[in-house]
Amino acid sequence: MDNLSRYRGKIWLVLSLFFICWYFMIHNVKWYKFSPPTTAFRRPVDDLDSTATYLAATENLRSGGGEKTKHGSIDGEIDWLHDAAQMRALEKELEPVLQKFKPKPMEKKNQTTIEKDDEDEGKPKAKERRVNETVVDKVAKEMEETLTKRSSCSGRYVYVHKLPPRFNDEILEDCRSFNKWLDMCPAVENMGLGPKLGNRQRVFSKSGWYSTNQFLLEVIFRNRMNQYECLTNDSSIASAVYVPYYAGLDVSRYLFDHNTSSRDALSLDLAEWLHERPEWKTKSGKNHFLVAGRIIWDFRREIDDDNAWGNKLMVLPELKNMTILTIEKSPLHNGDFGIPYPTYFHPRNDNEIVNWQSKMKRHRRRSLFCFAGAPRPKMEDSIRNEIIEQCVASHQKCRLLQCSYGNLKCHQPVDVMKLFQSSIFCLQPPGDSYTRRSTFDSILAGCIPVFFNPGSAYIQYLFHLPREFEKYSVFIDEDDVKRKNVSIEKVLSQIPTKKVSEMREKVIGLIPNVIYADPRSKLEKFNDAFDLSVNGVLKRMEYLSKNTSSFDFDHKFSWKYLLFGSVRNHRWDRYFRLSLNLMIADGLVEYSVSDFMASPPRMTIRPPRTTLRSPPSMGLNLRFFSRSNSVLLRSHYRRVLGFNFTIIDHHSISQSPKISSAQVV
């Protein structure tokens, strides 16, 4: 037992000594002073890294000027275990090579670690950066975006003419001459949107509301076009060419001047300028389009008479091939298309539209119907007097905002929008022409429009309003209202509640279609009136490029062809029948004193042309040179031509025996 205990003690002593030696060797011996494994690294002379050389030299200085390494030489030995500077230099040199073979990461994360050193103390800048998105990935991403844009813009490129400033910017500078009774310069603010509107009465939403003038569409459209995503400087790949001429603002400066030369000057100048452009000559202007911020009748003067209305921009031969976008088109011409009047709402993003739509859905409407407008006592065929009478008679169900002279409420956006928001239906009879801005204000307020003439909306805004008219509006024949054969209150009261709810839902859904977004922003989800207008133009250009032959129907039936795709007889023909005014304009008829004395009066064919302006509505007012048989003349041609007209002026028989002019109000 004693020997066994002795052996055990010796074994434990040896193990203890071995453990002590092992511990001492591990923790106290400086192994790096022994011969380390070295590797010869040969680098080309041209690829010497000056940064690595600098780091190596600095490391030597820090060690007190000890052994000098040959890191800057061609053949240098690198201490892989402890020379961090050389490791970083090598990583930097190999990084471009490694990136070429680096697989695309599943998740892109940027992690950057930067060590900032004090340069004044001679410390070098050392940067350690992990890059997960490589140069190859960036290039691939840019190429993908370019290809995606080219794909999305295929067939949608628009080229914008760089017109001399006299056609647009200089016109804006003359803003005080736009209206002889009102200073319109404030309306030009905010890229044509006008001054911002407050919201003290909580009629509007928090933002996006402006006091926008209805004739500033040209400015708004041009500013929106400047932000269009598919603009190009190469006209050869463009599907459409935009002419940024402020036609409406130009003519508004001279509308009430008895001087056709001043009214036509810039229009003639534009036609000459375009005619010399190579972009025009390729297709004779068929791929060009222009936006006019007034009704089309302000640009269709047929005669050079100082007392005639408007200018002759749209009858110039050079411009007849162009597509014209205007707030009211002609039903008898194929080249112009209606686009919405500007409203007061110009949202900056999709959420503003969604919030406004939600507000209109929740809004309580206490009145069955309403009307905002002025009577037309000098227009015999106007139905506004009858509408006002019916509204007054139905005072418990109808709200009336009479826009007679001196009533400023009709010019206050707050009062107009408050009226429309409180009503289920909004009456929209023709005024001085077929259309009204009020139509779009009512849609914006979620109020169902009631039309009395198909020319007020149905044939106008083909790019923006559905062709299923009964889903968003009510139609009451204007002749029935004029003859007092219909009660507006009764017609509207008989519409089922479920049908009314569906119509209002449809109207509120149309709000994005009839508003112009703020030109300084862009909508992502919705297409506004600008987007739909451009898309409509591009579709028309595509159609014209595939169908080079001219239309095989008379342009006076263009409203039918564009709306229904046919020129066959339709129940609306009586609204757009060829007027006496157009027959005179086309040189088809001639009148004399003997014709007026006949019973019934006679029309005789006449080869020369006496041109007159086309009417904006079917109520035609003529001036004759005879006092005799005016009642007989009116009743006869009302029956023959299918519409009413009024003799508003008479002259002595001793003057010229022919009709001098035709005027529409």
MOWOVEN-V353897 format. One record per run of one state. SS is the DSSP state (alpha for helix, beta for strand, coil for the rest). FROM is the first residue (numbers start at 1). LEN is the number of residues. Records with the same first field share a line. If there is no record, write none. Layout:
# MOWOVEN-V353897
SS=FROM-LEN, FROM-LEN
This chain:
# MOWOVEN-V353897
coil=1-1, 29-2, 34-5, 43-2, 48-2, 63-12, 79-5, 102-9, 116-3, 122-4, 131-4, 154-4, 161-4, 168-1, 174-1, 178-7, 193-3, 197-12, 211-6, 226-5, 232-3, 238-2, 244-3, 253-7, 276-2, 284-4, 300-13, 316-1, 320-3, 329-7, 339-6, 346-4, 363-4, 374-10, 394-4, 403-5, 412-1, 422-1, 429-9, 445-3, 452-2, 457-12, 472-1, 476-2, 483-5, 494-3, 510-1, 515-14, 547-8, 565-8, 576-4, 586-4, 591-2, 598-6, 605-15, 625-5, 642-3, 651-10, 664-2
alpha=2-27, 31-3, 45-3, 50-13, 84-18, 119-3, 135-19, 165-3, 169-5, 175-3, 185-8, 217-9, 235-3, 247-6, 260-16, 278-6, 296-4, 313-3, 317-3, 350-13, 384-10, 408-4, 413-9, 438-7, 454-3, 469-3, 478-5, 488-6, 497-13, 511-4, 529-18, 555-10, 573-3, 580-6, 593-5, 630-12
beta=39-4, 75-4, 111-5, 126-5, 158-3, 196-1, 209-2, 231-1, 240-4, 288-8, 323-6, 336-3, 345-1, 367-7, 398-5, 423-6, 448-4, 473-3, 590-1, 604-1, 620-5, 645-6, 661-3
